[in-house]
Each structure stands twice: as structure tokens, then as C-alpha cells.
Amino acid sequence: MHGKEAPSTWVQRWAHLIAPGGTVLDVACGWGRHMRWLALQGHRVCGVDRSPEAIESLANVGRTVLADIENGPWPFGGEVFDAVIVTHYLWRPLLPAIVSSVAPGGLLIYETFSAGNETVGKPSRPDFLLQPGELLRVCEPLRAIAYEDGFLDCPARYLQRIAAVRQPRDSADPRYLL
């Protein structure tokens, strides 16, 4: 069933860095596997997607926003979150807005397909594949805690993924001192 799949292992690995009870934005949330899991962890979740059916299925999980973020305005202008989660989604024009949505002391967890994936499956269009080091460059305003760029099997795929934090106002914040 959609939304019931296990959350990404990358999201699970780094979610402990989200402030307890923090606000989390799930970009292109789909049926909400990450929203559901993070809500169970005690976070206040918000998801945005263009699918009315997916958004409707999440009405009891957290705040939802129905929006076509590729063809309309970014619905969170000026709003920041303790964490922003993005998995298996890439729309380059939104990358600056996504990074800007991370609050001071907040966390970005991003994981999506990269160049090389066209040799093993879909997505295969360059528009949907990160180029080598691209995610690191996009996240330069943040401090990378972890970054991977490579091949994973089961299923076979090429990924880039990052966990990065924005400098907190209080530099003694333990989430920043890793």
C-alpha cells in the first residue's frame, strides 16, 4: 500500500538530528511514508505534493499542501522548518528554496538519483539525475554532516545523498557539534 513502505534508510539514519518535536517539511511527499514515520517519532510534519489523492490520504497525519511546485510558486516562502526531507525527487529550480527552508540549527536530508542511473533503470533522463558533486554544491550554505555519491544494489541504483545542517544561532547546539 502506498505510504506504508519503510522510510528511506538514509532518513532513518539521520532523523535523530531533528530537534525533538521539531517541524519537518517533506517535499514531494507522495503517499507520506516519511511523514507517517516522522509523526510517529513525535515531529510536527508538513507535506507538499501535487497529487490530490496522496494529500487527501495524509489529512490525519499532519499539515498538507496541495501544490504543483514545479509550475507554481513555492508555497513556503519565508517559512523555515527544523528539518526538510527530500527523497527521489529533483527539480533544480527549487533547490535554492529547499535549502532556504532549513531553519537555523535545522537539518536537510536529501536523497535522489544521480548520473549513472541511466545504465541500470529509471529515472534515466539527465533532468532527473544529479551530476557528480552537484548536491554538495547546492548545499554549500549548510554544513555537510554526511554525503554519499555512488551505487547501491537491491535494487540497483545510483544515488547522491546528504545530511546537512544550517549553522544554529547558538553554536553550542549539540546537533551541530558532530
NUGUBA-325696 format. One line per 3 residues: number of its first residue (from 1); their letters; for each residue x, y, z of C-alpha. Coordinates in steps of 0.1 Angstrom, whole numbers, plus 2048, in hexadecimal, padded with zeros to 3 digits. Layout:
<atoms>
NUM) A) X/Y/Z ~ ...
</atoms>
This chain:
<atoms>
1) MHG) 800/800/800 ~ 80D/823/7F7 ~ 81B/836/815
4) KEA) 820/816/829 ~ 843/80E/81B ~ 85F/810/833
7) PST) 870/833/835 ~ 890/837/823 ~ 8AD/829/837
10) WVQ) 8BF/84A/831 ~ 8A2/85D/841 ~ 8A1/845/85E
13) RWA) 8C7/848/863 ~ 8C7/86D/867 ~ 8A5/875/875
16) HLI) 8B3/875/899 ~ 8C2/897/891 ~ 89F/8A7/88E
19) APG) 897/8BB/8AC ~ 87E/8A8/8C3 ~ 85B/8B1/8B8
22) GTV) 869/8C5/89B ~ 857/8D0/87C ~ 85F/8BB/85D
25) LDV) 857/8C3/839 ~ 855/8A5/821 ~ 859/8B2/7FE
28) ACG) 847/89E/7E3 ~ 83A/889/7FF ~ 825/871/7EA
31) WGR) 811/85A/800 ~ 825/864/81F ~ 83C/848/829
34) HMR) 854/861/839 ~ 838/878/847 ~ 827/85A/858
37) WLA) 848/84D/867 ~ 854/86F/873 ~ 832/877/882
40) LQG) 835/856/896 ~ 857/864/8A2 ~ 844/882/8B1
43) HRV) 84C/89B/896 ~ 833/8B5/888 ~ 832/8AC/863
46) CGV) 829/8BE/844 ~ 828/8AF/821 ~ 824/8BE/7FF
49) DRS) 81B/8AB/7DF ~ 807/8B1/7BF ~ 7F2/891/7C3
52) PEA) 7D0/899/7D2 ~ 7CB/874/7DB ~ 7ED/872/7ED
55) IES) 7E7/893/800 ~ 7C4/887/80A ~ 7D2/867/818
58) LAN) 7E8/87B/830 ~ 7CD/892/83E ~ 7CF/881/861
61) VGR) 7F6/880/861 ~ 7FF/8A4/860 ~ 7FD/8C4/84D
64) TVL) 7FA/8BF/827 ~ 7FD/8D6/80A ~ 7F0/8CD/7E8
67) ADI) 806/8DF/7CF ~ 818/8DA/7AE ~ 839/8E7/7BA
70) ENG) 849/8E3/797 ~ 830/8FA/786 ~ 824/911/7A2
73) PWP) 833/925/7BE ~ 846/916/7DB ~ 82A/914/7F5
76) FGG) 841/919/812 ~ 851/93B/80A ~ 861/949/82A
79) EVF) 858/92A/83E ~ 873/914/84E ~ 873/8F1/85C
82) DAV) 888/8DE/875 ~ 88D/8C4/85A ~ 887/8C1/835
85) IVT) 885/89F/826 ~ 887/897/800 ~ 88A/874/7F2
88) HYL) 889/869/7CE ~ 880/88C/7C1 ~ 894/8A5/7AD
91) WRP) 888/8C6/79F ~ 8A6/8DC/79C ~ 894/8FE/79C
94) LLP) 888/8F5/7C0 ~ 8A9/8EC/7CF ~ 8B0/90F/7DD
97) AIV) 88D/912/7EC ~ 891/8EF/7FC ~ 8B3/8F8/80B
100) SSV) 8A5/91A/817 ~ 888/908/829 ~ 8A1/8F9/842
103) APG) 89F/90C/863 ~ 8BE/917/876 ~ 8CA/8F7/887
106) GLL) 8B3/8E3/870 ~ 8BA/8C5/85B ~ 8B7/8BC/836
109) IYE) 8B5/898/82D ~ 8B6/894/807 ~ 8B9/874/7F3
112) TFS) 8B3/870/7CD ~ 8C0/860/7AE ~ 8E0/869/79E
115) AGN) 8F3/866/77D ~ 8F9/841/775 ~ 8D6/837/77E
118) ETV) 8CD/838/759 ~ 8E2/818/756 ~ 8CD/804/76E
121) GKP) 8AA/812/76C ~ 893/830/771 ~ 895/84C/775
124) SRP) 8AC/84F/757 ~ 8A7/872/74A ~ 8C4/88A/754
127) DFL) 8AA/8A3/761 ~ 8A3/88B/77D ~ 8C6/880/785
130) LQP) 8DF/894/79A ~ 901/899/78B ~ 920/890/79F
133) GEL) 923/8A7/7BE ~ 904/8BB/7B5 ~ 8F2/8B5/7D6
136) LRV) 911/8C0/7E9 ~ 913/8E0/7D5 ~ 8EE/8E8/7DA
139) CEP) 8F1/8E3/7FF ~ 90F/8FA/804 ~ 8FC/911/81B
142) LRA) 8F9/8F3/832 ~ 912/8DD/844 ~ 913/8BA/836
145) IAY) 912/8A0/851 ~ 912/883/839 ~ 913/87F/813
148) EDG) 912/862/7FC ~ 914/860/7D6 ~ 914/83D/7C8
151) FLD) 904/81C/7BF ~ 8ED/807/7D5 ~ 8DE/7E6/7CC
154) CPA) 8BD/7D5/7D5 ~ 8AF/7E7/7C1 ~ 8CC/7F2/7AB
157) RYL) 8CE/818/7AB ~ 8E6/836/7AC ~ 8DF/84F/7C7
160) QRI) 8EC/86F/7D7 ~ 8E1/876/7FA ~ 8EA/88F/814
163) AAV) 8E2/898/838 ~ 8EB/8BC/83F ~ 8E3/8D6/85A
166) RQP) 8E0/8FB/859 ~ 8F6/90E/872 ~ 8E1/913/891
169) RDS) 8DE/934/8A3 ~ 8EE/923/8C1 ~ 90E/912/8B5
172) ADP) 90E/8FC/8D3 ~ 8EF/8EA/8C6 ~ 8F7/8C5/8CA
175) RYL) 8E8/8BC/8A8 ~ 903/8D1/898 ~ 921/8C3/8AC
178) L) 925/8A2/89A
</atoms>
